[in-house]
Every structure is written in structure tokens, then in C-alpha cells.
Amino acid sequence: MMVGHYKKKIIFCNSLPTSRVFADKLNLNYFENKNYIIEFWDLSKLYLSENNINKFFKGNPKNKFISNNYITINSKEDFLSLVKKNKSSIFFYLTRFVKIIDDDWIIELFNKNEIKYFFQHFDSNPFFIYPKKFTRFIKSCLKYLDQRYKNKICKPLGIFTSGKIGYNQVKIIYPQSKPIMIESIKTKWNNFNNIVDNKYMVFVDEAVIEPPDVTLINHAPSSDVKNYYFRMAKFFDFLEDIFKIEVIIAVSLKYNYRDSNLFGKRKIYINQTFDLINYSELVIGHSSLALQQAAVSKKKLLLVSDSSFTDIKKFDMTLISDFFKKKHISNLSRDKNIIFSNIESNNNENRAIKKYLKLNKEDPTFNEAFINIINSIV
């Protein structure tokens, strides 16, 4: 409990570039309104060049998260000094669940200074995408055993996650830590805004033209971007002809679309995807995590593929396909029966929600859960 005018400090740390899209999901203002001091430490310069960081936000520089309590860490020495000065603070290290960068020194520093720290596993995915393929099954098992070994040094007080998959993954990789179950921050659960007056279908864009993660992991989703947009626009024409309502485009802040011609001059709505999905007649998309909102909002869904998609994009599509237990159809398809059949096939919303997004009906929001735990240890 907080006594008198004493304020507890929460420090969020990220070793990778932080987007406004992700930061908004953390809802940092919530903690400030609860009388906590919030700082956000950006460690990305310790791992990436300034040029690569700028490239990450090239599609839309406004997507870079900046706030009044935002601190850029320029060296390991600066980080070491700041950690020692903030030993009594609560740390939330956003980068680590599976080990993807050389950040053991950060964990060792936390342990040495007896820092109270937490991890997140907001983005739980299935262990075995192709369980019928024995080789991939074995590789997946070895992968998680490897991660369990690599994370032996980690001693977080808890790991925030969602759904049965998230719970199981935390228990397997971090048997010494506590899974803290929350409703997923990747979707919106209430307080929706009805933005469009008329009926519509919504396409959930994925910034195929210039996705930020190309810079970090060479994740080029399409081998033919120009014709991808042409094929999608023609597919939208076909859907509009069938259903007699318009297709609108929901885009995030990842890319600043200055040319609506890419989508056949359709209306583009920025950073309103969850609200648009909630009031739509049909949701259309490829593999965006935002499509999971269709399960929460119980909306009809059409998963679409394109001939230019690369192998890594196709892998992303298997994840969303597994989420909904639903197949993709080609954007070249003009068979109404195939489209109707795909749309009407069950999205398995309740199964998907419990498995990935919200294990228990009473699971709180991330902010509520974090505040309750912090109050119990202060």
C-alpha cells in the first residue's frame, strides 16, 4: 500500500523499437491516474543502429512512441547507472519471453540488484502449427526445451499472458514463475465507437507495402506489392457486387497511406480498426492479429490469400488460420459459393477466445492486474 505522499515508480523497458500502436495497448495513463510514477526506457539503441530504428518507422514516423516520461538509453553504462538509482522501482521488461536478442546481461543486472521485475507474453501462439508433420513436431518440442534452458537465469515475479495457450507456454518455459492471467491487450473488449453510419465490410490492412519488421527480421510479406494491391482492389469490387455494400479499409499507424488509389479509391480509416470490426457486416484480412477482434465481436470473417505472399507471410497466415480453424481463399476467386461457404463456416469464437485471449471470464485487464499485484508487494 502507498502511504502519505509516497509514489511508487513503474519502469517499462523495451530493447526493440516501440510503436504507438503497442504503447497505446499498455494504457500507461491508467497507472499515472492511480498515482504511480511512470517511466519508459528505450534500450533499442543498444541493439540497433539509428538508421535501422528510423527505417522501422519509415512507413509512418508518427508511429514512433514518445512521451514526457520517455528516456532513451544510449549505453550499457547509462542503463547500469539508472538501474542502481531505481532499485526500489518496479520494472516491466517488455522484450523477453523467449530469448530473441542478447539480453542476458539485463536479466543478470536485475537479479544482482534484487530488482522486482515482470515479463509479458501478450502474443501467445500455438506450439505446433503442423502436428501431423513429425519433423516439425520434434523441432517445436526442442525449441521450447531450448528456451526453457536459456531462460533459467530469469526470475520474474510474474508473466502476464492470456488464454490457455499463454498459460501453458509460461508454465513450460518458466516453471519457476507465476502466469498472471489477463484478458488480451491485443483486442478491445468494450466501449466501442460506431464510426460509419451505413452498412459496410472492413478490410484489415497489414501495411504490405512497407511493414516495420522488414528492417528487424527481413520479413518481406510480398514479392509483388504493386500487383498485390491491384488484385485486392479487384477482389473488393467483386465482394461489393455480391453484397451491395461498400468495403472500407482499416489501417494502423504502421504506414501512412497517402494514395487511396492503392485500394481502388476506397475510404481509409486510421487507427480505428477494433471499432470498425465491431460494427461491420464482414471482416476481411490475411493474418493480422487485429483479426482476432472478429472473435471477440462475433463477426463473420473472410480470410484471403495472395499469390505474391512469401513463405514467412504464409506462416503468419497459418497462425490466424489455426486461431479461427478457418482456411484462406485466393483473392482471384470469383466463385460465390466458395466465398459464401468460407464466410459461413464457423469461426469457433468461444474456443478461440478461451484458448488465446481470455481463459477465464473473470480475468482482469492488464492494468487492473498489474496494479493489484504491485499493491500487494509494495
N, C-alpha and C positions, 0 to 999 in steps of 0.2 A: 504494500500500500504506500501511496505517496503522502508524506507528512508536510504540513505547512506549505511553504512556497517552493519546496524542493521539486525539481522537474527531472524526470528520467530521460536519458537520451537514447534514441534508437538510431543506429547507423546501418544504412543499406550499402552494400559493396557489390560492385559488378566489374568483372575483369574483361567484359566484352562491351561493345557499344550499346548504349541504352536508347531505345526509341521511345517517343512519346506514347506510341500505341501500347507498349508494355508498361511504362511508368503509370499511365492512367489506370491500368488494371490494379495496380498496387494501392491506389487511392490514398496517397501519403497525407493529404489534408485531413483525413479522418483521425490520424494519430495526433496531429497538431491541435485539432479541435478537442481532443481528450487530454490536452495539457502536457503532451510529450514534445521534447525537442527532437527534430528530425534532421539528419544529415544524409546526404547521398554522395558516396565516394566513388569516383570513376577511376578504375585502375586500367582502363583499356590501353593507355599509352605505354604500360609496362609490357604489353604483348603485341601491339600493332603499331605500325608507323602512322604518323599524322596523315600521310597520303592515303593509306588504306582505310583509316577511320573516316576521312572525308568521302572516299568512294562509297563507303557503306550507306551514307546519306545522300549520295549523288542524285538519286531519283527524286528526292524532296528534302532539302536541307532543313526544312521546318519540322521534320520528323525527329530531329535530334532533341533528346530530353535535356532541358536546362531549367534550373530553379534557383531561388535565392540561397538555398542550403546545399547547393551542388559544389562539390570540391573535386578538382582534378588532381590526381596523384601522379607526379612526374617521375618519381624514382622509388626504388625499394627503400632507400634510406628515409624518404619522406613518409612512406607508409609505416615503417617501423616506429618512427618518432611519434606519429599520430596515434597509433595503436597503444603505445605506452602511456600517452597522455589521456587515453579514454578507456582505461581498464575497467572502470565501473559501468560503462555503457553496455547496452545490448546490441550485438552485431547480427545482421542478417546477410549472409553471404549468398548472393543470387546465382553465382556461376556454377557451383559444384553440386552435382548429384552423381552422375558418372564423371569420371575424370576425362576431360577433353583438352585441357591445357596443363602446363607445368606449374601448378599452383600448390604443390605440397608445402612449399615454404610458407605460404599464407596460413595453412592449417597448423603447421608446426609453431608458427608465431602466436596464433590464437591459443594453442594448448600451453605453450611456455608461459604466457602471461595470464593464464587462467581466465580467458575471455569467455563469457557466456555467449554462445553463437548458435544460430539456426540455419538450416538449409531449406530449399524449396524443391519440390518435384511436381510443378504445376502441369507439366506436359507428359503425362503417362501414356505410353504406347504399349501395344501387346508384345509379349515376349517372343512369340513365334508366329511370324506372318504366314509362313508356309509349312505348317506342321506335317504335311504329308511328304515333304521332301526331307529325307533323313539327314542328309549332309547339312542342310541349313539348320535343322533342329539341333544337331550336335554343336554347330558353330554358335548358335544362340545360347545354348547352355554354357559353353566355355566362355562366352563373352561376359555373362553375368557372374560367373565364378571369378573371372579375371577382375571385374570391377569390385567385387566383394574383397578380394585381396588388396587391390590398390587403395581402397578406402578404409583399410584397417586403422590408419592413423587418425581418421576423422572421429570427433566426439561431439557432434552437435546435440544440443539439448532436445531437439525435435526436428522433424522434417515435415513441412506442410505439403499435403498431397490430397488427391481426390479419387474417389471410385475404388472399386475392388482391385483393379489393376495397379493403381498407385500404391495402395496399402501393401499388396503382395511384393511389389518391387522394393519398397522401403525395407520390409522385413527380411528380404533375401540379401540385399546389398549392405544394409546397415542393421544387423541383428541386435546391435548394442544401443540403437537409438529408437525413439518413440515416433511412430507415424501420427501426425496431427491431422485429423480428417476435417476437411472443409468442403464447401460447395465450390466448384471450379471457378477460378477467376477468368477462365477463357470464354465464358458465356455470361449473358445478362439474365437475371432471374426475376426481376420485377421493375416497376416504374418505367414502362415503355412509353415512347412518344410516337403518335401517329403522324407521320410526316407528309404522306401523299394522300390526297383526297380520293382519287379514283382507284379502281382495282388494278393490280399490276403483278408481273413476275419480276423477280430480282436475281440478277447475276452477281455473284460474289467474286469480284476481281482479285487476282493474285499478283499483280504487277509483273506479269511475264516479260514485259518489255525490259525491265531492269530491276530484278529483285535484289534487296540489300545483301543477302547471304551469298551472292556470287563472289563477292570480294573475300569472304571469310573461308568458304569451303568449295569454291568453284562450282556452285550449284546453278548451272545454266539450265533452265527448265525446258527451253525450246530451241530447236535447231533452225527454225524458220519463223521468226517473230512476226514479220510483216504479213505473211500469208495466214498465220495463226489468227490474227485479228480479223482478217478478211473472212475466213471460214466461220469464225464465231458470229460475226455480224450477219452473215447469210443464214446461219442457224437460227439466230434470233428472229430474223424475218419470217422464217418458216413457223416458229412457235407462235408468233403474233398472228399469223394467218390461221393457225389452228384454233387458238384460244380467244382471239378477238380482244385481247388486252395487251398493253404495252410491256416491253421488257425495259426495266431501268437498271442502271449499273451502280453497285455499291463498291466504293473503293476505300481503302485505308489511307493512311498518310505515307505509305511506303514510296509511292510515286505520284508526282504532280502531273496529272493528265491535262495538258494544255490543248489537246486536239481531240474533240469528241468524235471526229470522223473515224477514229480507230474502231469505235463501236457502232458505226453507222449513224452518227449524229444523235445518239440516244442520251437521255438525261443522266448526268453523273452526280451522285451524292457522295460527299466526302465524310468519312469518319462517323457514319450513322448506320453501319451495317446491321447491328443487332436489332435496332428498332425497325429497319426496313424488312428484315426477315420476319419479325414477329407479326407484321400486318400484311404480309404478301399472300398471294394465291399459290405461288410456286417458287421454290428456291432452286437456282441453277448454279453449278460450280464444278470444280475439279478436285481439289484436295485441301483447300484452306481449312485451318482449324475453326474459323468462324462459321463454317457449315454446321458445326456441332450445335449451333443455336437452333437449327431446324428441329433437332430432337427436343430441346427444352420447350420450344414454342409449338411443337407438334405440327409442323408444316410439311406439306408434300415436297419431295425433293427429286431432282433430276441430276444425276452425276454424268458428266460429259468428258470425253477424251478428245485429244487431237493427235493427228499423225506425226506432228513435229516434236512431241514430247520425248525428252531424253530418259535414259534409264533411271536416273535419280528422281526425276519427276514422277515416273511410273511407280517407283517405290512409295513415294508420298501418297499416291493415289490408292495403293493397297491398304494404307493405314486408315484412310477415311472410308474405304470400301468395307474393311473389317469392322469399323465403328458402326456403320449402318447395316452391315450384312446385305449390301446392295452393289450391283455391278454398274460400271460405266458404259455408256453408249457413245458411239462416234458422232462427232458434230457434222459428219457428212450424211448421217442417216436422214432419210425423208420418209421413213415408214411410220405412219401414225400409230399403227398397232404396237410396234416396238416401244415407241415413246410412251403411249398410254400404259402399257404393261409395266414399264420401268417406274413410272410415276406412281402407279397404284400399288406396286409391291411394298410390303411392309417395311417401314424404316426402323422397326424394333426400338422405338424411343425409350421405353421403360428399361429394357435390358441395357441399352447404350448408356443411359444416364447413370444407372447403378454401377455399371462396370467402369465407367471413365470419369463421370462428372460429379456424382453425389451418391456416396454409398448409403448414407442414412438420411431419412427425411429431416432429421433434426440437426444435420451438420451445419455449422455456422459459416458466416463469411470469413474470409482470410483475416480481415481487420478485427472482427469480433473475437476470433480465436486467439490471435496474437496478443491483443490487449489482455484477455483473460489470463493467458499464460504468464505474460510479463508481470501482471499484478500479483500473481501467486509466488513469484520468485524475488520480487523487489523487497 
